Amino acid sequence: MAKKHKFIASITQMTKNGAPVYAGCEHYSGEAVFTSTFNTCYFDGVTLIKIKGGGINDSNYKCEESGESYRVMKFKKLQ
């Protein structure tokens, strides 16, 4: 089984023009699990897939189910 990485991460949902979706609440912080290649992130029941080459609006991951863009920043390694 491939190794997984756990981080405290900040997840921000982005709009198409590059602004955070919720102006008053810029991000969610919590435990995120990444695959060994960091191509997939699991956070609060949402599966995020890495955008190759970066997203249009400073996003770096995309929701697998809905296609919404997210900016994911890792802060502290837990495991």
VOLO-983676 format. One record per residue (C-alpha): residue in three letters; x, y, z. Coordinates in pm, 1 decimal. Layout:
BEGIN
   residu         px         py         pz
      ALA          X          Y          Z
...
***
This chain:
BEGIN
   residu         px         py         pz
      MET        0.0        0.0        0.0
      ALA      127.8      345.7      -90.7
      LYS      232.8      574.5      188.9
      LYS       -8.2      854.4      282.9
      HIS       94.0     1191.2      428.3
      LYS     -108.2     1378.4      691.0
      PHE      -81.8     1756.0      719.7
      ILE     -259.6     2039.9      889.6
      ALA     -375.6     2225.2      579.1
      SER     -563.4     2537.1      476.4
      ILE     -824.6     2480.1      204.2
      THR     -978.8     2777.1       20.4
      GLN    -1254.5     2738.4     -239.1
      MET    -1189.4     2977.4     -529.8
      THR    -1424.8     3152.3     -772.9
      LYS    -1359.8     3172.7    -1146.8
      ASN    -1212.6     3523.9    -1110.4
      GLY     -960.6     3413.3     -845.5
      ALA    -1129.1     3540.6     -529.3
      PRO    -1221.9     3319.9     -234.4
      VAL    -1586.2     3207.8     -252.2
      TYR    -1670.6     3316.2      103.2
      ALA    -1544.1     3668.7      164.3
      GLY    -1583.5     3653.9      543.3
      CYS    -1443.0     3303.0      577.9
      GLU    -1134.7     3275.3      360.5
      HIS    -1036.0     2918.2      436.0
      TYR    -1096.2     2596.8      624.7
      SER     -815.6     2454.2      834.6
      GLY     -784.9     2096.5      943.0
      GLU     -629.5     1758.9      882.9
      ALA     -579.1     1661.3      519.6
      VAL     -443.9     1332.4      386.5
      PHE     -234.4     1328.9       69.9
      THR     -123.6     1036.7     -145.6
      SER      251.1      970.9     -168.9
      THR      274.2     1171.1     -493.7
      PHE       53.8     1457.1     -358.5
      ASN     -172.7     1419.0     -665.3
      THR     -479.1     1353.1     -446.6
      CYS     -589.8     1523.8     -124.9
      TYR     -866.9     1401.8      105.2
      PHE    -1020.0     1669.0      328.2
      ASP    -1348.2     1658.4      521.2
      GLY    -1505.0     1397.5      291.5
      VAL    -1400.5     1577.2      -28.0
      THR    -1155.3     1428.6     -279.5
      LEU     -933.9     1691.2     -444.4
      ILE     -723.2     1615.4     -752.8
      LYS     -401.7     1808.6     -832.0
      ILE     -429.4     2045.5    -1130.2
      LYS     -128.7     1981.8    -1354.4
      GLY       51.9     2308.0    -1430.6
      GLY     -159.3     2504.9    -1180.8
      GLY     -509.1     2645.2    -1205.6
      ILE     -624.6     2965.5    -1370.7
      ASN     -717.3     3145.0    -1049.9
      ASP     -424.4     3050.5     -823.7
      SER     -594.4     2720.9     -743.3
      ASN     -390.3     2402.4     -729.0
      TYR     -654.4     2131.4     -671.5
      LYS     -995.9     2054.2     -819.8
      CYS    -1287.0     1871.0     -656.4
      GLU    -1330.0     1529.3     -818.2
      GLU    -1710.2     1531.3     -775.1
      SER    -1809.7     1892.0     -853.2
      GLY    -1514.9     2031.4    -1050.2
      GLU    -1482.2     2334.1     -816.3
      SER    -1134.9     2487.4     -776.4
      TYR     -947.2     2497.2     -445.1
      ARG     -622.1     2641.3     -313.5
      VAL     -453.3     2393.2      -76.1
      MET     -163.1     2497.0      147.8
      LYS       19.0     2252.6      376.7
      PHE      137.1     2385.0      714.2
      LYS      250.4     2111.5      948.4
      LYS      324.4     1744.9      885.8
      LEU      143.4     1514.7     1129.3
      GLN      277.6     1175.2     1026.1
***
